[in-house]
Amino acid sequence: MAIPISVWWSIPFIVLAFVARFTLNKPGLNQSERDSRLIVILVAHVFGLLGMVVVFLEVFIAWDVGWWLLPIQLASGAAIGVGAAVGWLFTKASATQ
């Protein structure tokens, strides 16, 4: 039962891994483009990890069996989206300087 639950909770990170693979392996990218995409992906991953910690803390503080059936892992998916936006803004700001 642990493996299906682990996969269920890691769906946002699996999606991020596929996005990272496709964006970093595009043909014709120079090193600076690849580095900026890597920064966006890493910042998104860090925000997703922080979002997952918050979700875990909230779930385990107010424990209920129903939490396992709800798609609350999408909260970390939202954190990944925010992290990607922050990473993109960071790379754009650093490129203009």
C-alpha positions in Angstrom: 0.0 0.0 0.0 3.0 2.3 0.5 4.0 2.4 -3.1 0.6 3.6 -4.5 0.3 6.2 -1.8 3.9 7.4 -2.5 3.2 7.7 -6.2 -0.1 9.5 -5.5 1.6 12.1 -3.3 4.5 12.6 -5.7 2.5 13.3 -8.9 3.5 17.0 -9.0 7.2 16.0 -8.8 6.8 13.4 -11.5 5.2 16.0 -13.8 8.1 18.4 -12.9 10.6 15.7 -13.8 9.0 15.2 -17.2 8.8 18.9 -17.9 12.5 19.2 -16.9 13.5 16.4 -19.1 11.8 17.8 -22.2 12.9 21.4 -21.6 16.5 20.6 -20.9 16.9 18.1 -23.7 15.6 20.4 -26.5 18.1 20.4 -29.4 19.8 23.6 -30.2 20.0 25.1 -26.7 23.2 26.9 -25.9 24.7 26.7 -22.4 23.2 29.9 -21.1 19.7 28.9 -22.1 20.1 25.5 -20.6 21.4 27.1 -17.3 18.5 29.5 -17.1 16.0 26.6 -17.6 17.8 24.6 -15.0 17.6 27.5 -12.5 13.8 27.7 -13.1 13.4 24.0 -12.6 15.5 23.9 -9.4 13.7 26.9 -7.9 10.4 25.2 -8.8 11.6 22.0 -7.1 12.6 23.8 -3.9 9.3 25.6 -3.7 7.5 22.3 -4.3 9.5 20.7 -1.5 8.6 23.5 0.9 4.9 23.2 -0.2 5.0 19.4 0.5 6.5 20.0 3.9 3.6 22.4 4.8 1.0 19.9 3.4 2.5 17.0 5.4 2.6 19.1 8.6 -1.0 20.1 8.2 -2.1 16.6 7.4 -0.3 14.9 10.3 -1.3 17.6 12.8 -5.0 17.1 12.0 -4.9 13.4 11.2 -7.9 12.0 9.3 -8.0 8.9 7.1 -9.8 10.9 4.5 -6.7 13.0 3.8 -5.2 10.0 1.8 -8.1 10.0 -0.6 -8.2 13.8 -1.4 -5.9 15.3 -4.0 -4.2 17.6 -1.5 -0.8 16.9 -3.1 -1.9 19.5 -5.7 -1.1 22.1 -3.1 2.6 21.2 -3.6 1.9 21.4 -7.4 0.7 24.9 -6.9 3.9 25.7 -4.9 5.9 24.2 -7.9 4.1 26.6 -10.2 4.9 29.6 -8.0 8.5 28.4 -7.8 8.7 28.2 -11.6 7.4 31.7 -11.9 9.8 33.0 -9.3 12.7 31.2 -11.0 11.7 32.6 -14.4 11.5 36.1 -12.9 14.9 35.6 -11.3 16.5 34.5 -14.6 14.9 37.4 -16.5 16.1 39.9 -13.8 19.6 38.5 -13.8 19.8 38.5 -17.7 19.0 42.2 -17.8 21.8 43.2 -15.5 
